[in-house]
Amino acid sequence: MPVLVMKFGGTSVATLDRIKRAAKRVGVEVAKGYDVIVIVSAMSGKTNELVGWVNETSPLYDAREYDAVVSSGENVTAGLMALTMQEMDVPARSWQGWQVPLKTTSAHGAARIEEIPPDNINAKFGEGMRVAVVAGFQGVSPEGRITTLGRGGSDTTAVAFAAAFDAERCDIYTDVDGVYTTDPRVAPKARKLEKIAFEEMLELASLGAKVLQTRSVELAMRYNVRLRVLSSFEEQSDNAGTLVCAEEEIVENNVVSGVAYSRDEAKMTLISVADRPGIAANIFTALSEGGVLVDMIVQNISEEGRTDMTFSCPTDQVARAEAAMAKAKEDGIVNFAELIADVEVAKVSVVGIGMRSHTGVAAKMFQCLSADGINIKVITTSEIKISVLIERKYMELAVQALHDAFELDKAA
């Protein structure tokens, strides 16, 4: 039988009643003739509770035991979902990561999926099982220890299973009913998209959109897994939600498909850096070794052999960046006069594959921001994206203005 993967996030399985609602959705797909692999997250709030217990017990914890504890939330949900399906007379059983087995690297807390052999689950499908309820977010290391995939890991689990089992589709059930042109809480005129290309979704996810985890979209694009983002709390039709798919499936594109924002950004500027070959490599190697996620990078014109270097990073990594640069200066790797941190900035981006074949997007974006008196501090671009750093107090105004300027409330 054809295979369908269905993933339910924490809010979708937060209570026994919600688990029953999710199970009914699975039952509908079984009745259509699918064998279904259900990926479940921990019940809403449980993972945070488990993480808190670990930190309270052992602030300098053993990462292997951390994974053993925090992965248990998904195990509970998987068992409850399987029991609920059985009560509906649907042959189902739960699977923990090691039983599949979902093989990962040994990087506890941030493991990468290496392989999902389909033999064990396929054998059970052959024996009459119709639903395999798999605990998301977890796997097993080469050493035989439980591993976890990091925050949002259940999305990644779902896409990886869809690829491994050549599933017809991967449905991601969340507390929103699809992917919007921007956050409806910021721009009430935001419109739900029927379809969005993998590349656009990847950019939106990496730029601050919270609907899908970035690694899951990367996997979906690599293996051409069709994703559908749906609400767990609304009645469904065949074309409900948003389909994330290959660009070729989208007949007509807006030039810009969405506006994304990230509130918690910081602008870091190294003043009077020695301008010589290798200096940029030294700076960003030091930041990488310090665990700093660098995004936008700008270097000023050199004067008398000195220059300024600006980069952005998440606000919660400012202290790491400062420590990494102080050590690099102390070790004589990087010579600079001062490091200035501006933590009152936000990143706003416009994204669209239509930008490849249309000119004037940057001009329109900058004119729009200028008309509202919003100064741009840093600009970066790619083939399908333009991002700017602006003062955080103007973030919502910028998102609303750009959404209106590119007429994103109207269908293509």
Beta strands, then each sheet from edge to edge (+ up, - down):
strand 1: 3-8
strand 2: 35-40
strand 3: 92-95
strand 4: 103-104
strand 5: 113-115
strand 6: 131-135
strand 7: 138-140
strand 8: 146-148
strand 9: 169-174
strand 10: 195-197
strand 11: 227-231
strand 12: 242-245
strand 13: 258-274
strand 14: 297-299
strand 15: 306-314
strand 16: 338-351
strand 17: 378-382
strand 18: 385-391
sheet 1: 3+ 6+ 2+ 1+ 9+ 11+ 12- 10-
sheet 2: 4+ 5-
sheet 3: 7+ 8-
sheet 4: 14+ 15- 13+ 16- 18+ 17-
end
